[in-house]
């Protein structure tokens, strides 16, 4: 499978900023949003995929913080650990990966990994980048549409 040099963004994604609505609900602080995007790029490095795909996940996180205070605290506190204990801003990409390995058994890491996977890999732009055609139900399923087409496996 050949991948395009760069998958263009589907549309401009606004920057996530700290917000509060009339009820005092919480959204991500700008620094937290920026670090989350960096974390996701290290965890799932699709170098040729536009930043907008990662930004849309961060926006989803921000939306979830508006309705789930426990999640908001978990994310903010987890990012604070990356900043204060691991000195995230000064780390190289290799060292950032090592820092993430050190926290991979924490509730913070497990939560952001799960949320990222669910949000990122359901994006049709990401599907196109990965060569996935999307759900096949409305097209009659895969049985008659390449179910046994595994030419990429080589002689299987």
N, C-alpha and C positions, 0 to 999 in steps of 0.2 A: 504494500500500500504506500503510495506516495502522498506526502502531505504538502499542502500549499505553504509557501514561504511565510505568509502571515494571514491569519483569518481576520478579516476586518470586523470591527465592533458592530453589533446589531444596531446600536444607537448610543448616543452619549449617555453615560450614567453619571448622575450628579454625585458630588463629593459628599461623603457622610460627615455630618457635623453633630456636635452635642446639641440636643434639643430637649425641650420639655413642653408638654402640652398643658392645658388648663388643669388637669388632674394631678400634675406633678410627675407624670410618667417620664421614663428615662430612655435616652438613646445613647449610642456610643459617643464617647469623647473623640474628637478628631485624631488625636495621637493613637488612641486604641484602634480606631478604624485603619489607620495607616499601618500599624504594626501587624494587625491581623492579615492585611493583604500581603505583607512581606512574609509572614509565617506561612500563608497558603502557597505562595510562590516557591518557598523552600520545600514544603511538604509534597506538593504536587507540581513539579516544574515542567510545565508545558511551555517551553520557551517561545514557540512560534504562535502561541495563542494570545490574543489581545488582552490587555489589562481589564477591559470592561467585563469580561467573564468573571474575573476574580472580584471586581468591584460590586457586581450584582450580588455575589454571595455576602459580601460585607453589608450591603444594604439590607439583605434578608436578616442578617444577624441584628442589625439596628432595629428592624421592625419587631423582631422577637423580643428584644429588650423592653419594648414598650408594653408588652403584655405579660412578660415573665421576669419579675424582679430578681428571682434567684439566678436565672441564667445571666442577667445583666451583671450581677455581682460576681458571678463565677468568671465571666469574661474579663471584666475590668480588673479583678484581683489577679487573674492569671497573667494578663499582659503586664501588670505592675511587677510581678515576679520576674518576667523576662527582662524588664527594664532595670530593675534594682538589683537583682541577684545575678543575672547573667549578662548584664550590660549590653543588651541587644543592639543598640545603635552602633557600638564599636566593633561588633563581630563581623568577620568575613562570612560569606555564604557557607563555607565548610564548617566554620565554628557555630554558625546559627543552627545548622543541622545537628551538630553535637549537642547543643543546648536543648533542642527539641527532643532528642533521644533521652536526655536526662530527665525530662518531665513527662515522658510518654505514658507513664502509669498513673498520672494525676487525673482527678476528675475534670480539670480544665482541659487538658489535652484530649481526653476521650470525648468530651462534649463537643469541642470545636472540630475534631476530626469527623465525628458522626454527622454533625450539621453541615460541614463543608461537603462531604461526599453526597449527601442527599440533595443539597442545593445545586452544586456545581455540575454534577453529572446528569441532571435532568434538564439541562439547558440545551436546546436544539443547536445552538452555535457550537457548543462543545461536541455534540454528537457528530456534526458535520466534520469538525476537525479530526475526530477519532475514526471517521469512516463508518459510523453507525447510522443506519437509515432511519432509525426511530421505531416506534411500535408498529407492528405489522398487522394488527387485528383488522383495521379497516381496509387493508390490502389483501385480505384472504389468508394471512399467516405466512410463515416461512416455509412450510412443507413444499409448496410448489414455487417458491421464490428464492432458491439458493440454500435451502436447509442443508443439502449435502455437497455444496460447492466449497470445498476446502482446498482449493488449488494452492493457497499460500502455505499449506502444511508440507507440500512436496512429496508426492507419491504415497500418500496414506490411503 
